[in-house]
Amino acid sequence: MQGVRQPELRQNRCVSVAGAKVVVNPWYRQFYLQRGDAPWASDQLSPAGIERALEERGGFVYVGTSMYGNPVEVTLELHDEAPSPHEGADRVTEVSLSGAGPLGVLDWGDDEPQLVFELPEGPLRLRASFSGLAAADAHPDNDVSGEELSPERILLQLWPGALADPAEIRAWAR
């Protein structure tokens, strides 16, 4: 395991927030999150989940990226209630996160997390806000793998919430 970090606590709009940042290495335009000992489910993705760039299956989460394989910066935030959607994001989608235990952030093809993010017990909502998508699409390494950090940024916000259907808050107009 490369790193276990305890989230740092800070205040955001009078709501308690814990957060962490990590650079992940996607491949085939994807990386994964895995809550606790959730079973691997990358072979169970739906077309709707791929289009949404976010899908959850029993604590296993697919996160889509704009670039094929360049490293991407991911920020995780744990809120005690639903935050406002990120204003500057190009695309914003949500799913419920089931299961139990901490959330591992995994590169594509790895089963050892790059980061382990502590979570409270119970179901959570997970919102992914994608920024920098136009710059990522225009990048010369878009359809191949490169070592340069992708201009895309992904903010993952989590908060306690009942299980609910996936939602597209803001679609990206290419």
Rosetta blueprint (number, residue, H / E / L):
1 M L
2 Q L
3 G L
4 V E
5 R L
6 Q L
7 P L
8 E E
9 L E
10 R E
11 Q E
12 N E
13 R L
14 C L
15 V E
16 S E
17 V E
18 A E
19 G E
20 A E
21 K E
22 V E
23 V E
24 V E
25 N L
26 P L
27 W E
28 Y L
29 R L
30 Q E
31 F E
32 Y E
33 L E
34 Q E
35 R E
36 G L
37 D L
38 A L
39 P L
40 W L
41 A L
42 S H
43 D H
44 Q H
45 L L
46 S L
47 P H
48 A H
49 G H
50 I H
51 E H
52 R H
53 A L
54 L E
55 E E
56 E E
57 R E
58 G L
59 G L
60 F E
61 V E
62 Y E
63 V E
64 G E
65 T L
66 S L
67 M L
68 Y L
69 G L
70 N L
71 P L
72 V E
73 E E
74 V E
75 T E
76 L E
77 E E
78 L E
79 H E
80 D L
81 E L
82 A L
83 P L
84 S L
85 P L
86 H L
87 E L
88 G L
89 A L
90 D L
91 R E
92 V E
93 T E
94 E E
95 V E
96 S E
97 L E
98 S L
99 G L
100 A L
101 G L
102 P L
103 L E
104 G E
105 V E
106 L E
107 D L
108 W L
109 G L
110 D L
111 D L
112 E L
113 P L
114 Q L
115 L E
116 V E
117 F E
118 E L
119 L L
120 P L
121 E L
122 G L
123 P L
124 L E
125 R E
126 L E
127 R E
128 A E
129 S E
130 F E
131 S E
132 G L
133 L H
134 A H
135 A H
136 A H
137 D H
138 A H
139 H L
140 P L
141 D L
142 N L
143 D L
144 V L
145 S L
146 G L
147 E L
148 E L
149 L L
150 S L
151 P L
152 E L
153 R E
154 I E
155 L E
156 L E
157 Q E
158 L E
159 W E
160 P E
161 G L
162 A L
163 L L
164 A L
165 D L
166 P L
167 A E
168 E E
169 I E
170 R E
171 A L
172 W L
173 A L
174 R L
